């Protein structure tokens, strides 16, 4: 879990993803559509991807990808992100994290 903490430190939005996951693509597109520039880690393309995926699962991410961190806080997966969007809470969260400016 420490490796994940280091990867999300000082970054407003981090998405752990798999390059072949359609839900990961959807979440990246949604967040980028607001003007945010998330840091994206494709776990199937980086050397320690399996280790990071296990750490995400230990943190409660099930499934492990996509896993979204906003303001260094674990938001969760696609269900949690979409719930925030439907409740009009995603944009304010991105603003508070410094990911977008309005």
Phi and psi in degrees as a GROMACS rama.xvg file:
@    title "Ramachandran Plot"
@    xaxis  label "Phi"
@    yaxis  label "Psi"
@TYPE xy
-64.0395  -37.281  UNK-2
-63.0378  -39.0317  UNK-3
-65.8803  -43.9477  UNK-4
-57.9013  -41.4077  UNK-5
-65.7874  -36.59  UNK-6
-71.4607  -27.1523  UNK-7
-96.4158  -9.63926  UNK-8
-60.0627  137.494  UNK-9
61.303  21.6774  UNK-10
-124.361  129.751  UNK-11
-66.6994  -38.3862  UNK-12
-138.239  127.997  UNK-13
-129.377  133.689  UNK-14
-123.467  123.452  UNK-15
-93.7505  127.819  UNK-16
-141.294  173.854  UNK-17
-126.262  138.003  UNK-18
-63.1011  -21.0994  UNK-19
-101.222  4.38982  UNK-20
-92.1316  118.461  UNK-21
-67.6356  -32.718  UNK-22
-69.4497  -36.2281  UNK-23
-61.4175  -44.2309  UNK-24
-60.8759  -42.6147  UNK-25
-62.5405  -44.3197  UNK-26
-68.7196  -40.7245  UNK-27
-61.434  -41.8182  UNK-28
-65.6727  -42.8598  UNK-29
-59.8088  -51.7582  UNK-30
-67.9756  -40.3668  UNK-31
-65.7835  -30.3193  UNK-32
-62.9501  -21.8617  UNK-33
-85.5896  -2.90329  UNK-34
99.1108  1.35105  UNK-35
-75.9881  153.201  UNK-36
-120.61  80.306  UNK-37
-68.7077  149.187  UNK-38
-80.7531  124.54  UNK-39
-117.093  127.569  UNK-40
-110.586  113.899  UNK-41
-86.1232  103.995  UNK-42
-65.3138  -23.0727  UNK-43
-84.2102  -0.751413  UNK-44
-118.796  -3.01922  UNK-45
-111.987  154.375  UNK-46
-60.8265  -43.986  UNK-47
-100.562  29.4692  UNK-48
-58.2265  -40.1486  UNK-49
-67.3182  -38.4114  UNK-50
-63.2309  -43.3561  UNK-51
-65.7622  -40.4006  UNK-52
-62.3259  -40.7517  UNK-53
-63.476  -41.2659  UNK-54
-63.378  -40.4849  UNK-55
-63.1058  -39.8302  UNK-56
-64.3083  -39.1612  UNK-57
-65.186  -27.6117  UNK-58
-80.8065  -4.91397  UNK-59
105.935  7.6477  UNK-60
-81.4347  109.376  UNK-61
-137.813  109.472  UNK-62
-68.7267  166.149  UNK-63
-73.6374  -24.1345  UNK-64
-132.33  148.113  UNK-65
-73.0257  145.585  UNK-66
-119.749  124.977  UNK-67
-114.153  129.9  UNK-68
-116.362  129.442  UNK-69
-125.266  125.307  UNK-70
60.1803  38.6369  UNK-71
65.2028  9.1397  UNK-72
-104.756  136.541  UNK-73
-70.9224  118.415  UNK-74
-87.3627  -42.1613  UNK-75
127.543  -149.632  UNK-76
-102.217  -159.728  UNK-77
-61.8531  -36.7293  UNK-78
-62.7635  -43.4639  UNK-79
-67.6871  -41.4817  UNK-80
-65.4676  -44.8089  UNK-81
-66.7375  -34.8565  UNK-82
-62.1424  -43.9105  UNK-83
-60.2663  -40.7429  UNK-84
-64.2439  -47.0276  UNK-85
-63.054  -34.144  UNK-86
-86.3968  7.82565  UNK-87
57.0324  36.3954  UNK-88
-109.971  -9.15301  UNK-89
-72.7381  -46.6954  UNK-90
-61.2223  -47.7713  UNK-91
-58.7405  -35.6514  UNK-92
-64.815  -43.1741  UNK-93
-64.9439  -37.4449  UNK-94
-65.4951  -48.1739  UNK-95
-60.0349  -32.0604  UNK-96
-80.0971  -9.05522  UNK-97
80.3092  18.9942  UNK-98
-82.9326  -29.1442  UNK-99
-138.86  158.379  UNK-100
-127.495  140.209  UNK-101
